[in-house]
Amino acid sequence: MLVARAAPAGWLDRDAHGGVHLIAAGKAATAMAAAAIGRLGPEAVHAGVLAAPYADDAAVGRLESFRGGHPTPTPASARAGCRALALARAVPGDGLLLVLLSGGASAALAAPADGITLEDKRDTTARLLGGGADIQALNTVRKHLSAVKGGQLAAASAASCVTLAISDVVGDDLSIIGSGPTVADASTFADALGALRGFGGVEGHPSPVVARLRAGAAGRLPETPKPGDPRLARASARLIGSRADAMDGAAARARALGYRVVRVEEAIVGSARSAGRAHLQAWLARLAGVPGPACVIASGETTVHVRGPGKGGRNQEFALAAAEVLAAASVPAAVASVGTDGIDGPTDAAGAIADASTIARMQARGLGDPARYFDQNDAYGLFSQLGDLIHTGPTGTNVGDLQIVLLG
């Protein structure tokens, strides 16, 4: 739908005598590529690369398909990244490089920089995630360990480059979505080094990673393409979807069911544990005394600082924190927090649902105190025993997280 919605705007109404070469990466890559090929016609697309964490085995047009990893890259991710870079270099000057990006593209399309191995990138990504790094910090580091991210994919091509992106990041910054392989990068090696320091420290990261970032910060390595770089003069990018689209869909459905919709435009960010408590308290106070059933719709992306050996994700921790507020308030309400990609952290659940009875049911079954599950990062273990996990399976898209509160 999003690609089709962008089509009438003329994003492909241009001469491309050298043919269209297509690169699609991320959790929505398969659907985006199929929609673009349907719009263009299969004969117009001369070659392409498809990299998605859940890529179908069936071919999409003439695209080479790679099942990349998420949230850390895999060998298939590296093969996809190297193939995409080679494809970009091979597009003739009178051709068109069409790049379709969605959440998950950073991990699905990986081409380690010289001196950096895939395992170096995997270890660095895992350590940053464990340290609670947000997507901006994570992608700043990724760009400076890559040969394809941070504008380098577009810079490698002599052809015009058009990028259509579906955002999974708060603020919809095109340089952050998929680590911005086709747009200028304002971040620096020094910023990347600072991200290591800010989320767990430099110690423990692979020595080639630290050495590369320090060399770059000292000016001994070339930076990623910056705004105004002539290599990006023929590249353009536009946003075609974001968390606002998920909120629109949820609001329409809630109204159809008879709920009065309260839409929260402020992005939900920060620690999942803190955000779940603070935001639910604010929403309940805002709706106190309001007649009739109400539905609060919010979205964003929180973080989790992993300390324990348990299993869970940010949406499950958000729901558990909200459950404590609901139990204390004793109001007839339920809250759900889900990842729009259908995958919350390293689990098979999209998220979880909680209500005023969640804590009481824990206690009745002798499952202990919520603090135990926060300390162990084991919200999945708790909600699986309560039967309150939300399973959707991979959705084929990713526009961040969605929070829904039903009240009354």
N, C-alpha and C positions, 0 to 999 in steps of 0.2 A: 504493500500500500504506500509506504513512504517513498520508495523509488518511483512508483507510478505517479504519485502526487507531485514529485519534482519534475517529471518529464515535460509537462506543458510550459515550464518556465524557459525552455530552450537550451537546457544545459548540454544537449548533444546536437543541436542544430548548427553544425559547422562542417566545413569540408575536411575530410580526413582521407586524402587520396592514398596515404600509406596504410590505411586500415586502422581499426581499433584494436588495441591490445589491452586486456583487462586484468587487473589484479584485485581480488576480493579477499579480505582478511577479517576475521572476528567471528563472533557467535551468530551474527546474522548474515554471514558471507554467502551461504548457499542460496538463501531466499533473495538477497540483493542481486547476486549474479544472475539468477534465473530471470528476475524481473528486468534487468538491464538488457539481457540477451533477447528477451521477448519484445522489448521496445525497439531495439536496434535491428533485429533479425539475425539469425545465426550466422549468415554468410558475412556479415559486417565485422564480426569479431574474429580476427585472424589467429590469435593465440591468447593464452592467459594462464593465470595461476589462482587457485582457490585454496585458502588456508583457513581452516576452522577447527575448533576443538572437537566438534561433533560432525565433521564433514561426512556426507553420505558416500558410500562406496561407488554409487552410480555417478557417471561423468555428467558434468553440466556443460553442455556445448562442447567447445574445443579446449576447455580449461583442464590443466593438470591439477589434480586434487590431492591435497596433503592434509592429514589429520594432525594438526598441531596441538600443542599442549595448553593447559591452563590450570593454575595461574603461573606455572613455571614452564619455560620452553622445553621441547623434546627434540630428539634428533630429526623428527619430521618437520618441526618448526624451523630448524636450521636449514634443512633442504629446501623448504618453501621460501625462506628468506633469500637464500643464495640464488634460487631460480628466478625469483621476482626481480632481483637486482640485475641478473643477466638479461631478463626480458626488457627491463627499462632501458638498458644500454643498447638493445638491438632494435628498438622502435625507430623507424626512419623519421627524419625531420618533418615530413609532411603527414605523419601519422598522428594518432591520438592515444595517449596513455590514460585509460580510465581506471581510477582507483576507488574502490568501495570499502569503507572502513566501518567497523562497529566494535563494541566492547569486546575485549579478548584478543584484539589484533596484535597487541604488543607481544603477547606470549606465543601466538600462533604463527607470527612472521618474525623470525629471528635470524640475524646474520652477524655473528660475533665479529668485533673489530680485530685487526691484526694483534696477535699476542694474547688474545682472550679466547678461552675455550667455552664450549657450551656449558660444561660443568661449572666453570667460574660464574657464568651468568645465572645458572640455576641456584647455586649456593648463595649468591648475592641477593637474588630476588627473595629466596626463602628467609634469609636473615632480616631483610628489610620488612617483609610482611610480619614476621614474628615480633619485630620491634614496634609494630603499630604504624608503619609508614603509610601516609595517604597516597593516593594515586599520583599526585603532582610530584612528590618526592621520589616515588618509585620510578616514574617515567623519566624524570630528570637524569637519574642514574642510568637507566636503560639506554637513553639516547647516546650517552657518552661511552658506552661499551659496545656500540653497534655500528655496522657499516651501512645500515638501511634506514634507521630511525632519525628523527630530528632534521627532516628535510633532505636527507641524503638520497632517498629513492628518486625523488623528482630531479634532484641536481644531477643524477647520473644519466638522465635522458635528454636527448636533443629534441624530442617531440613536445607538443603541447600536452599538458597534464591537467586533467579535471578530476577532482576528488569530491565524492559525496560521502558524508559521514553521519552516522547515527551515534549520538553522544551517550556515554555512560558516566560522564564526569560532571560534577557540580560546577556550574559556570560555563559549560559547553565550549571550553577553550580548544580550538582545532589543533593547537600544538601539543595538547595533552592526549587527545583521542588517538588511541593506537600508537602513542608516542610520536605523533605528527610526522610520518615519513615523507610527506609531500609539502609541508609548510615550514616557514622559517622558524628557527628555534632561538628564543631569547635567553635560554638558560646556558650556563657555562660549566666547564670542568670544575671550577671552584664551587659552584652550586651543588654539583653532584657529590663532591667530596664532603661538603657540609651536610648533605643528606645522610651520608654514612655516619657522620659524627652525631647527628641529631636523633637517629633511630637505631640505637644499639651500640654505637661506637665503631671506629675504624678497625679496631683489633678483632680478629676472627674472620674478617673477610679475606678472600683469596689474595695472595700477594700480587699476582699480575693485575688484578682489579685496582688495588690500592696504588700500585706503581703507575698504571696508566693514568688514573685520575690526578695523581700528583704531578706527573709529567705534563699533562694537559694544563693544569692550573698554573704551572710554571712557564707556560708558553712554548713548550717543546713539541707540542702536537697541534695540528690544525683543528680549529673549532668546527662545530656543526654550522651549516649555513645560517646566517643571521638575516634579519629583515634588511631588504635592499640588495641582497646577494643577486648578481645578474644571472646566476644559474637557475634561479627560481622565477625569472621574469615571465615565462610562459606557463606558469603553474597557477591554478586557481582552485579554491576549495569552498564548499558551502555545507552548512548544516541542514540535514533533512529530517531529523527526528531527535527527540530528547525525552527526559522524564515528564515534561509537560504533556506529551502525547499519552503516556500511561495514565496520568492523572485525569486527562480528558475522558478516556475510556471508562475509568472507574467512576467518575462523577456521573456520566451518562447512565451507567448501569444502576447506580445508587438512586438516582432520581426516578428511574423507571420502576424501582422497587418501593417507592414512596418515602424515601429518606430526604430530609433536609440536608443539603450538602454544605459543609464548611471546608473550604479549600485553603490549605496552608501553603503559601508560595515560598516562604523561607525554607531553604534546603536544610534537611536534617543531617548534621555532620557531627564530628567529634567522637568521643568514646561511646560505643553502643550502650554500655551499662549506664553511663551518666545521661545520655540522650534519652534513653527509654524512660527514665524516671522524670527528668525535668520536663520533657515535652508532654508526657501524659498528664502530669500535674497541671501544666498550663492549659491543656485542652479541656480537662475536666472543669477547671475554674471558669474558663471561657463559656462553657455550655451549661453552667449551673443554673437551674431554673428555667431552661429553655423547654417549651412544650413540644411534644411530638418526637418521634424517632429522628435521630441525627446521625450523620456519617461524616467523620473527619477524614480527609484525604491529604496525605503528605508524602514527600519523597526526598531522596538524597542518597548519601552514602556515608555510613559511619565506619569506625575502625575498631579493631580489637588488638590489645597487646597480649600476645600469647605467652603465658607463663606456665600453664599446667599441661599435663599429658592427655587431656580429654579431647573430645570431638565436638565441634560446633561451628558456628558462623556468626557474623555480626547481627543478622536478623533474628536468630534464635536468642542471642544475648539481649537484644533490644526487647523482645517479647517477655523474657524472664524478668527484666528490670521493670517493665510495665506491669507485670503480674503483682509485684510487691505493692505498687501504687494502688492498683485496683482492690487488692485485699484490704488495705488500710482505709480506702475511701468507702468501701461497701456499696458500690453503685452498680446497677445493672448494665454492664458494659463489657465489650470484648474488643481485643486489639489483635491485629495480625500484622506481621512484618515479613515481607518476602522480597527475594531477589527476582527481578523481572526476567532474568535468564533461566530461572528455575533451579539454580544451584547456589546454595549458601555455604561459603567456605568449602572445606574438603569433605562435604557430605552429599548424600543423595536427596536432601530436602531443599525446598525453596525457602523455607523459613518455618515459623511456628505461630500458633494462636494461643492467646491467654485470656482469662477472664477473672472475675472476682473469686471464683472457686479454685483457681489453680494452686495457690499456696495451701489451702485447706486440704485439697486432694493429695498434695505432696506429704503433708503431715499425717494424714489418715493412713497412708501406705508406708509410712516409716522411711521416706526417701531423704530425710534430712533437711537442712536449711539451704536457702538459695545461695548463701555465701559460698557454700561448698562447691557448687557448680560453677560459680564465677571464678573461684580460685583455681579450679581444675580445668577451666575452659571446656566444660562438659555439658553445655546446654542441650546438645543433641541427646546425650544419655538420659537426661531428665525427661525431655518432651517425648522421646520415644517410649518411655515407660508409661507416660500419661496418655499416649495416643493423640498428642496434639501437634505433631509435625505436619507440615503442609508439603505434599508431594505433587509436583506438576510434571516432572521430567524436564529435559532441556526444551526451552521454548523457541529457540531459533532467533532470539533477539536479546538485547541488553541495553536498558536505559536506566540503570541504577536500581535502587530499592524503592519499594512502595509500602507505606504504612497506612492501615485502615483502622479506624475506631468506630464501632457501632455502639450508640448510646440510647438507652430508653426503649 
